[in-house]
Amino acid sequence: MSSAGEGLSRPLPEQVRLHVVEVAAQVLGSMPAAAVPSPLRGIARFDPRKRARLGGAPIAAQLEGDKKFRELVAESLEEAWPELVAGLAEGTVPPAADPVLVAAAAYLTRPPGWPDLVEQARADLERAASVDTQREQAESRLREQLAAQRAAAKEEIDRVREQLRAARAENAELRRKLHDARGRVKAAEARAAALDAETAEARSRVASANGVAETELRRLRERLADAERQLEASRRAAREGRSVEDARIRVLMDALQDAAAGLRKELALPTTISKPADYVAAVTPGEPGVAAIPARALANDDPALLDQLLGIANLHLIIDGYNVTKTGYPSLTLADQRSRLLTGLGGLAVQARVEVTCVFDGAELNGPVHVSAPRGVRVMFSAPGETADDLIRKLVRAEPEGRGVAVVSSDREVAESIRRMGARPVPSVLLLRRLGRG
């Protein structure tokens, strides 16, 4: 051990102090309660991790002033690192030894010249810290250079892309001009061919009257065949459009008859095989896997306006499904929203006896969803690439002029567009209140 006169001119390096305190904290936990120095008895009861963190200053002070406690901690270090402690006692430092461990062992065991060992460890730590700082600075410079190179590369890529876009635009313009030129050439060739044909025909008429008669007869036959083809095309188009027109006329006649008789207000929907809305293209819902669970909407106000509209004879009520459900119960899943709304619409269709069509947005769907449509309620999904708003406008446009149509949606754009087409917009909240009251 060293003489009492040896000591440090400045405090231990922070890393060494922390290691010494940690070793002493471990020794405190294994000491008998009576052997623990009185200033450290409260700290000895701490958790081992808290003991070093919370009692670092008292432990360090006790090690500095209590030789007996320091030697007890040194014995623990000798058991853990016997070769290191023996080498320090002989004045040699094992090669590649950790400077922190060397300084801690020298401070606790205090062999001759231990302050020099601590200062040497301090110098090693400072050199290592300096090397780390230089390495971090070099890494920072490299990162900055890399960022600059990436920015330059991005600018070059953007420039090349802009050139590529310009080249593509120029190529497209050249293609368009080439296409126009080819069209003009074909038109000129056609005109030349027509002139040649007319010249040949004139020569033929001059040469022989019989040839003229035969040419005229062939022309008349071609015109007759063309007229027959046009007539057949017109008949085919009429047959294809007859179902839609018949449905429109039938619905309009039903509306006129109901308005004249005054008896349609409380009756069921007109009994037709199909309606105009059935001809609008949409995604047909599939069959559900389980039965829908009915639910009751929350009431907020008196929906008297909707009651008046439901009293109109032969009314077609079109509902913007998700606009209503996301207004009334947005916290539910989409499937539960549809189920809850359709359950309420089923009861409304029975009570009001009007034609009810509920439209959902199917633009993001990969395929038909499974829903259970109540009796009297038509359920439609917009096709991929089409919004529910577009499908609603198609439904309104398909109705004959004069039939009452009401569209339930709080979307201002939808309301304005269907109003221009003669339909009556209804805020979604009115339907929610009406369903809640029912």
FENGIUR-V53552 format. One line per field, one symbol per residue. burial: 1 if it has 9 or more other ideal C-beta (glycine too) atoms within 8 Angstrom, else 0. Layout:
# FENGIUR-V53552
burial = ???
This chain:
# FENGIUR-V53552
burial = 010001000001100111111111111110100001000110110101001100110111111001001101110111001001101100001000101111111111111011101111110110010000000000000000000000000000000000000000000000000000000000000000000000001001100000110010000000000000000000000000001100111111011111100001000000010001101101101001000100101000001001101101111111111111101110010001111111111111110111111111111010011111010011111110010111111111011100111111111001111110101111011111111100
